Amino acid sequence: MPKLFKTYKPILSNSQKKNLYREYELGIAEGFIPGPKLSFDNYFKNSDLFDMIEMKCLDCHFELNLSYEHFSMDVLHNEAAFPLDFCPECGKLQFVPKDVFKKLIPFNVLK
C-alpha cells in the first residue's frame, strides 16, 4: 500500500541526544528495553523512534507534531491506511496527518 503521509526526523542537539541515550541505557539496564545495547551512533542512525508526523484536525483545524511511534504498528500491519486519533483540542476522532488533511478537506468528507 502506498504511503499517504510523510514523517520527518527532528534535528536534535548534542545535549538532547546525550539525554535520550542515557534514558535508553537506563531502560536497557532495568530490562524495560530489550538488548543488546546499541552504540550511541547506531542508536540514532538506525532508530525510527524519533520520526515525527504533522497532524491536523479535520474539524477544528488544530495542528500538532507527534511521535510517529504511537501510530507505527497500526500502519505497519495494514490495520490503518494512515494515523487517526482524537484531537487534543476538540476531542473528535478527526486528527489525521496533515498530508491526508490536505487531500480530504476540499471535499468536506466528514462535515
C-alpha positions as CSV (number, residue, x, y, z in Angstrom):
1,M,0.0,0.0,0.0
2,P,1.4,3.4,-0.9
3,K,2.2,5.7,2.0
4,L,-0.4,8.5,2.2
5,F,1.6,10.7,4.5
6,K,5.1,11.9,5.4
7,T,7.2,11.6,8.5
8,Y,10.3,13.6,9.4
9,K,13.2,13.4,11.8
10,P,13.7,16.4,14.0
11,I,17.1,17.9,14.4
12,L,18.4,17.1,17.9
13,S,21.1,19.0,19.7
14,N,24.1,17.0,21.2
15,S,22.7,17.6,24.7
16,Q,19.3,16.2,23.7
17,K,20.9,13.2,22.1
18,K,23.0,12.5,25.2
19,N,19.9,12.7,27.5
20,L,17.9,10.4,25.2
21,Y,20.8,7.9,25.1
22,R,21.1,8.0,28.9
23,E,17.4,7.2,29.1
24,Y,17.9,4.3,26.6
25,E,20.9,2.9,28.6
26,L,18.8,3.1,31.8
27,G,15.9,1.3,30.0
28,I,18.3,-1.5,28.9
29,A,19.8,-1.8,32.4
30,E,16.4,-2.0,34.1
31,G,15.1,-4.5,31.5
32,F,12.4,-2.2,30.0
33,I,14.1,-2.2,26.6
34,P,15.3,-5.4,25.1
35,G,19.0,-5.6,24.2
36,P,21.6,-5.9,23.0
37,K,22.6,-2.3,23.7
38,L,23.4,-0.2,20.6
39,S,26.3,2.2,20.4
40,F,25.5,5.9,20.7
41,D,26.0,6.4,16.9
42,N,23.9,3.3,15.9
43,Y,21.1,4.2,18.3
44,F,20.5,7.5,16.4
45,K,21.4,6.3,13.0
46,N,19.1,3.3,12.8
47,S,16.3,4.2,15.1
48,D,12.8,5.2,13.8
49,L,11.9,6.1,17.3
50,F,12.4,9.8,16.6
51,D,10.3,10.0,13.5
52,M,7.6,12.7,13.8
53,I,4.4,13.3,12.0
54,E,2.4,16.6,11.4
55,M,-1.2,16.1,12.5
56,K,-4.2,18.3,11.8
57,C,-7.8,18.1,12.9
58,L,-10.4,17.8,10.1
59,D,-13.0,19.6,12.3
60,C,-11.3,22.4,14.3
61,H,-8.0,22.6,12.2
62,F,-5.8,22.3,15.4
63,E,-2.2,21.2,14.5
64,L,0.4,19.3,16.4
65,N,3.6,17.4,15.7
66,L,3.6,14.0,17.3
67,S,5.9,11.0,17.6
68,Y,5.1,8.5,14.8
69,E,6.0,5.7,17.1
70,H,2.5,5.9,18.7
71,F,0.9,5.0,15.3
72,S,3.5,3.0,13.5
73,M,2.3,-0.5,14.4
74,D,-1.2,0.0,13.1
75,V,0.1,1.4,9.8
76,L,2.9,-1.2,9.5
77,H,0.4,-4.1,10.0
78,N,-2.1,-2.5,7.5
79,E,-4.7,-2.1,10.2
80,A,-4.9,1.6,9.2
81,A,-4.0,3.4,6.0
82,F,-2.9,6.4,8.0
83,P,-2.8,7.5,11.6
84,L,-6.1,8.6,13.1
85,D,-6.5,9.9,16.7
86,F,-8.7,12.0,18.9
87,C,-8.0,15.7,18.5
88,P,-6.4,17.1,21.8
89,E,-8.2,20.4,21.1
90,C,-11.8,19.5,20.3
91,G,-11.9,15.8,21.3
92,K,-13.2,14.5,18.0
93,L,-11.8,11.4,16.2
94,Q,-10.7,13.5,13.3
95,F,-7.0,14.1,14.0
96,V,-5.1,12.9,10.8
97,P,-1.7,13.5,9.2
98,K,-1.6,17.0,7.6
99,D,-1.0,15.3,4.2
100,V,-4.2,13.4,4.5
101,F,-6.0,16.6,5.7
102,K,-5.0,18.4,2.5
103,K,-6.4,15.6,0.4
104,L,-9.7,15.3,2.4
105,I,-10.7,18.8,3.4
106,P,-11.5,20.2,0.0
107,F,-14.3,17.5,-0.2
108,N,-15.6,18.2,3.3
109,V,-15.8,14.5,3.8
110,L,-16.5,14.4,7.5
111,K,-18.7,17.5,7.8
